[in-house]
Amino acid sequence: MAGYVKLFIFAALIGMLFCSKQEEETVQRKDELAFEVDTAKLELSTRLMDWGIEFNSPKDWKPIDEKIFNQISDKAATVNLSDSTFSFHPIAIFFDQNDKSTLFISAVSGVDDTSSFAQYKNLIQERLFPRKAGDFLKDQISFSQFLIQDELRVNFKLLFQNKKHQLIQFDYIIPINSYVSELKAIEASIGSIHLINLELSFKEEAVMKKNLISIIAVAIILCFLAGCAAHIHKVGQGAQGAQKAEQRQWYVLWGLVPINEVNTNQMAEGATDYTIKTEQSALDVIINIFTANISVVSRTVTVSK
């Protein structure tokens, strides 16, 4: 557990604090890149719906235990710079038990427009002195990449924005002695990153809400109409008090054939003056919405005496 916490602190600090100064190489131009996604080097797809991203982690890089993740998230709240407006919110963490490689996925708060995004990128350049830095396009996603290295680890840092313009950061952190063996898997993982079509999700959600509203509206209308469908029959002088007995009559073939017996004489319990009311109550209307597809409907029989 301590190892996880140390690795996260390293990943968080590596985004804000300084490390050993390395010679910066020429910044690359922004070009559309094609990645060879070798699925044999990847885990199954992970979809983070709340953040609108989908990707595959490298082979054997598994999600860490939820309790450990929560502990690391709590720890991450304390890893902020007093002189910076940027902070981290961990989204997911993947860990390779074999070589201790780690993938930290986090949201960077404090980035809400193009200028603050550029400011954050400059902060990385100024404090981390990446060996390589540049921008590229993949599947119409604009990525900023940084290669940061010290004597123990190599960090591939990727920055991009989801469709809500939230800044997402991927940190692939590999022990330097595993760099060569993990490189192809990391490239495949980067190539698997794509944005989920949130606009389609919003449309589907809107359709579901519209359908639900329609069902509720129909139910309300039917509830009002239910009162008009009541049949009242008086026996003797009709009800003389406020005592009531109620049972539900069930039918198949939409009311043509009863499937149970409601005995109003038994419900009256020997009374000679009572009132029988048969109606579709509000509850019957709601029940029938769900049971009418199989031709089963109900009515409520009330005996007042």
Sequence and secondary structure as in RCSB ss.txt:
>XXXX:A:sequence
MAGYVKLFIFAALIGMLFCSKQEEETVQRKDELAFEVDTAKLELSTRLMDWGIEFNSPKDWKPIDEKIFNQISDK
AATVNLSDSTFSFHPIAIFFDQNDKSTLFISAVSGVDDTSSFAQYKNLIQERLFPRKAGDFLKDQISFSQFLIQD
ELRVNFKLLFQNKKHQLIQFDYIIPINSYVSELKAIEASIGSIHLINLELSFKEEAVMKKNLISIIAVAIILCFL
AGCAAHIHKVGQGAQGAQKAEQRQWYVLWGLVPINEVNTNQMAEGATDYTIKTEQSALDVIINIFTANISVVSRT
VTVSK
>XXXX:A:secstr
 HHHHHHHHHHHHHTTS  S       EEEEE      GGGEEEEEEEGGGTEEEEEETT EE  HHHHHHHHHH
HTT   TT S EEEEEEEEE TTT  EEEEEEEET  SHHHHHHHHHHHHHHH  SEEEEEEETTEEEEEEEEE 
SSEEEEEEEEE TT  EEEEEEEEEGGGHHHHHHHHHHHHHH EE  HHHHHHHHHHHHHHHHHHHHHHHHHHHH
HGGG EEEEETT   SS EEEEEEEEETTTTEE S   HHHHHTT SSEEEEEE  HHHHHHHHHHGGGT EEEE
EEEE 
